[in-house]
Amino acid sequence: MTRRTLSQHAMSRSPVLSARKPEGTGPRAAAILTRLVSSRGVTWGGCTIMLIALMALLAPWVAPRDPYASTLLARLSPPPWAGGPAGYLLGSDELGRDVLSRVIFGTRISLLVGLFSVIGAGIVGLTLGVVAGFYGGVADRIIMLFTDTMMAFPLVLLALAIVALLGPSLRNLVIVFIITSWVLYARMSRGATLELREREFVAASRALGASDLRLLVRHVVPNVLGPLLIVASFGIAQIITTEAALGFLGLGVPPPVPSWGNMLADGREYVDTAWWISVFPGLALMITAAAFNFFGNGVRDLTDPRLRNVV
């Protein structure tokens, strides 16, 4: 019997070295799912986010009226429960447009800007952070110098300057938030990569001849994505509120496209006489941002070993 045959025979007989199918994967997944469902923050935030996303997806069928159609005879009509006509469940604005329909369609703008901005910022930050942490040296110094320079500018002021330069539009808003948000993902990715590149499984794969690209794709990036997904939930909430602030200042999506920021700006002159114009988009903004924050807090508490006993 050759030496190679003996080695294979010993590995097959050894309980440690033999390849066995991992056990307990099903119960472990069930336990994680049970903990997620038992968390009030994850449950409330996740259900609210799903309802909001469903409302945005089905906006043409859910909205009772055309958000752009105006009826001047019904302008500034209060909700029915406040003495207004039955056709406007949340009242009408200064041009006679249905507030409820505009709030529902405004959900689309907020979610689109938040999701696409976080995805773009996450891709840029993850790429630069992983490259800086994995290779180090000159690449690390250059990327981190650029990152620190970007972090020196306040987010809102930088967003205002870029929007004023590019002009208000949905595409420009996404570009603005990608430019102003990628730095956080880059720093987190770099810190996690600096730790992962020294781990035993990465060193073992490198010793077996794995290329840098394979190490990054198979070992580094999957282990970095977890913390970034938690940060992304907070990032969506921040971007949604910042988009509303830019819309309030007239630098968001140009009217008559319904967005929560534009509606808040339209209702500021009628706070005393037609409070519903600004109150209901403000409530929608608050509930959406709180849902993403609650969801991110719940997932973070469940995945952080230091906080598991607190939840």
C-alpha positions in Angstrom: 0.0 0.0 0.0 1.5 3.4 -1.0 2.1 6.2 1.4 -0.7 8.3 -0.3 -3.2 5.4 0.1 -2.3 5.0 3.8 -2.7 8.8 4.3 -6.2 8.8 2.7 -7.1 5.7 4.7 -6.1 7.3 8.0 -8.0 10.5 7.2 -11.1 8.5 6.4 -10.9 6.6 9.7 -10.1 9.7 11.8 -13.1 11.3 13.4 -11.4 14.7 13.3 -9.9 14.7 9.8 -12.7 12.9 7.9 -15.1 15.1 5.9 -18.4 15.0 7.6 -21.6 16.8 6.8 -22.1 19.6 9.3 -24.7 18.9 11.9 -27.1 21.3 13.6 -27.5 23.7 10.8 -31.3 23.4 10.8 -31.7 23.9 14.6 -29.2 26.8 14.5 -31.1 28.6 11.8 -34.4 27.9 13.6 -32.9 29.4 16.8 -31.7 32.5 15.0 -35.1 32.9 13.4 -36.8 32.5 16.8 -34.6 35.2 18.4 -35.3 37.6 15.5 -39.1 37.1 15.8 -38.9 37.4 19.6 -37.2 40.8 19.3 -39.8 43.5 19.5 -37.6 46.0 17.6 -37.0 43.6 14.7 -40.6 42.5 14.6 -42.1 46.0 14.7 -39.5 47.5 12.4 -39.5 44.7 9.9 -43.3 44.5 9.6 -43.6 48.3 9.3 -40.9 48.4 6.6 -42.7 45.6 4.7 -46.0 47.5 4.9 -44.4 50.7 3.7 -42.6 48.9 0.8 -45.8 47.2 -0.2 -47.7 50.5 -0.1 -45.0 52.1 -2.3 -45.1 49.2 -4.7 -48.9 49.2 -5.0 -49.2 53.0 -4.9 -51.2 53.3 -8.2 -53.8 50.9 -6.8 -53.8 51.9 -3.2 -54.0 55.7 -3.6 -57.6 56.8 -3.8 -56.9 59.7 -6.2 -54.4 61.0 -8.8 -51.7 62.7 -6.7 -51.2 65.3 -9.5 -55.0 66.1 -10.1 -56.1 69.4 -8.5 -59.6 70.5 -7.7 -59.6 74.2 -6.8 -63.1 74.1 -5.4 -61.9 71.6 -2.8 -58.6 73.3 -1.9 -57.6 73.3 1.8 -60.4 70.8 2.7 -59.9 69.2 6.1 -60.3 65.5 6.6 -63.8 64.0 7.0 -63.4 63.5 10.7 -62.5 67.2 11.1 -65.5 68.4 9.2 -64.3 68.1 5.6 -65.8 66.2 2.6 -65.8 62.5 2.5 -63.7 62.2 -0.7 -60.4 63.4 1.0 -59.5 61.1 3.8 -56.6 63.2 5.0 -57.7 66.5 3.5 -56.5 68.4 0.5 -53.6 70.9 0.0 -53.6 74.4 -1.3 -54.2 73.3 -4.9 -57.0 70.8 -4.1 -54.8 67.7 -4.4 -55.4 64.7 -2.2 -53.0 64.6 0.7 -53.3 60.8 1.3 -52.5 60.0 -2.4 -49.5 62.3 -2.3 -48.2 60.8 0.9 -48.5 57.3 -0.6 -46.7 58.3 -3.8 -44.1 60.2 -1.7 -43.2 56.9 -0.1 -41.8 55.8 -3.5 -39.4 58.7 -3.7 -38.1 58.3 -0.1 -37.5 54.5 -0.5 -36.0 54.8 -3.9 -33.5 57.5 -2.8 -32.7 55.6 0.4 -32.2 52.2 -1.1 -30.3 53.2 -4.2 -28.1 55.6 -2.2 -27.2 53.0 0.4 -26.5 50.3 -2.2 -24.3 52.7 -4.1 -22.5 54.0 -1.1 -22.1 50.5 0.3 -20.5 49.2 -3.0 -18.1 52.1 -3.1 -17.2 52.0 0.6 -16.9 48.3 0.7 -14.6 48.2 -2.3 -12.3 51.0 -1.1 -12.3 49.8 2.5 -11.4 46.2 1.6 -8.7 47.2 -0.8 -7.2 49.6 1.9 -7.3 47.0 4.7 -6.2 44.0 2.7 -3.2 45.5 0.8 -2.2 48.3 3.2 0.8 50.5 2.4 0.4 53.3 -0.1 -3.1 52.3 -1.1 -4.3 52.4 2.5 -2.8 55.8 3.2 -4.2 57.4 0.1 -7.7 56.0 0.6 -7.8 56.8 4.3 -6.5 60.3 3.6 -9.3 60.9 1.1 -11.8 59.3 3.6 -10.7 61.6 6.4 -11.0 64.6 4.2 -14.5 63.7 3.2 -15.5 63.2 6.8 -14.3 66.7 7.7 -17.3 68.2 5.8 -20.7 68.2 7.4 -23.1 65.9 5.5 -25.9 68.4 5.1 -23.7 71.2 4.0 -21.9 69.0 1.5 -25.2 67.7 0.2 -26.5 71.3 -0.2 -23.4 72.3 -2.1 -23.5 69.3 -4.5 -27.2 69.6 -5.1 -26.9 73.3 -5.8 -24.1 72.5 -8.3 -25.8 69.6 -10.1 -29.4 70.8 -9.8 -32.4 69.1 -8.1 -33.5 65.8 -9.5 -34.0 62.2 -8.3 -30.8 61.0 -10.0 -28.7 63.8 -8.6 -30.1 63.2 -5.1 -28.9 59.6 -5.3 -25.4 60.8 -6.5 -25.2 63.3 -3.7 -26.0 60.7 -1.0 -23.5 58.2 -2.5 -20.8 60.8 -2.4 -21.6 61.9 1.2 -22.2 58.4 2.7 -19.6 56.0 1.4 -16.9 57.0 3.9 -18.6 55.3 6.8 -18.8 52.0 4.9 -15.2 52.4 3.9 -13.9 52.8 7.4 -15.9 49.9 8.7 -14.8 47.7 5.9 -11.2 48.6 6.4 -11.3 47.9 10.1 -12.9 44.5 9.6 -10.5 43.6 6.8 -7.5 44.4 8.9 -8.6 41.8 11.4 -9.7 39.2 8.9 -6.5 39.2 6.9 -4.6 37.9 9.9 -7.1 35.1 10.7 -6.0 31.5 10.4 -8.4 30.5 7.6 -7.1 33.3 5.4 -3.5 32.4 6.1 -4.3 28.8 5.3 -6.0 29.6 2.0 -3.1 31.8 1.0 -0.7 29.0 1.8 -2.6 26.7 -0.4 -2.1 29.1 -3.3 -5.4 31.0 -3.3 -5.2 34.3 -5.2 -5.9 37.7 -3.7 -9.2 37.9 -5.6 -10.3 34.5 -4.3 -9.4 35.5 -0.7 -11.4 38.7 -1.0 -14.4 37.2 -2.6 -14.6 33.9 -0.6 -13.3 34.9 2.8 -13.1 38.6 3.4 -16.1 40.2 1.8 -18.7 37.7 3.1 -17.5 38.3 6.7 -17.5 42.1 6.2 -21.1 42.3 4.9 -22.8 41.4 8.1 -21.9 44.6 10.1 -22.4 46.7 6.9 -26.0 45.5 6.5 -26.8 46.7 10.0 -25.2 50.1 9.4 -27.2 50.2 6.1 -30.5 50.1 7.9 -29.5 53.2 9.9 -28.1 54.8 6.7 -31.5 54.5 5.0 -33.2 56.3 7.8 -30.7 59.1 7.8 -30.9 59.5 4.0 -34.7 59.5 4.0 -34.7 62.3 6.6 -32.0 64.3 4.8 -33.8 63.9 1.5 -36.9 65.4 3.2 -34.8 68.2 4.5 -33.4 69.0 1.1 -36.9 68.9 -0.3 -38.1 71.3 2.4 -35.4 73.7 1.3 -36.3 73.4 -2.4 -33.3 71.3 -3.4 -35.0 67.9 -3.5 -37.2 66.3 -6.2 -38.7 69.2 -8.2 -42.4 69.8 -7.9 -45.1 68.7 -8.7 -43.5 65.2 -8.0 -44.9 64.3 -4.6 -42.3 63.9 -1.9 -42.5 64.3 1.8 -40.1 67.2 1.9 -42.0 69.1 -0.8 -45.3 68.5 1.1 -43.7 69.8 4.3 -42.5 72.9 2.5 -46.0 73.5 0.9 -47.7 73.2 4.2 -45.5 75.5 6.2 -47.6 78.6 5.2 -50.8 76.9 6.2 -49.8 75.4 9.6 -52.5 77.5 11.4 -55.3 77.0 8.9 -54.6 73.7 7.2 -52.3 71.7 9.5 -53.0 68.4 7.8 -50.9 69.4 4.7 -47.7 69.1 6.7 -48.6 66.9 9.7 -49.4 63.7 7.7 -46.2 63.7 5.6 -44.3 64.5 8.8 -45.8 61.5 10.5 -45.0 59.2 7.5 -41.4 60.4 7.6 -41.2 59.8 11.4 -42.7 56.3 11.2 -40.5 55.2 8.3 -37.2 56.5 9.9 -38.2 54.9 13.2 -39.0 51.6 11.6 -35.5 51.4 10.0 -33.8 52.5 13.2 -35.8 50.0 15.3 -35.0 47.2 12.9 -31.3 48.0 12.8 -31.1 48.3 16.6 -32.8 44.9 17.0 -30.5 43.1 14.6 -27.5 44.7 16.1 -28.5 43.7 19.6 -29.1 40.1 18.5 -25.9 39.7 16.6 -23.6 41.4 19.1 -22.5 38.9 21.8 -22.1 41.6 24.3 -25.7 42.7 24.1 -27.4 39.3 23.7 -28.2 39.0 27.4 -29.6 42.5 27.4 -32.3 41.9 24.8 
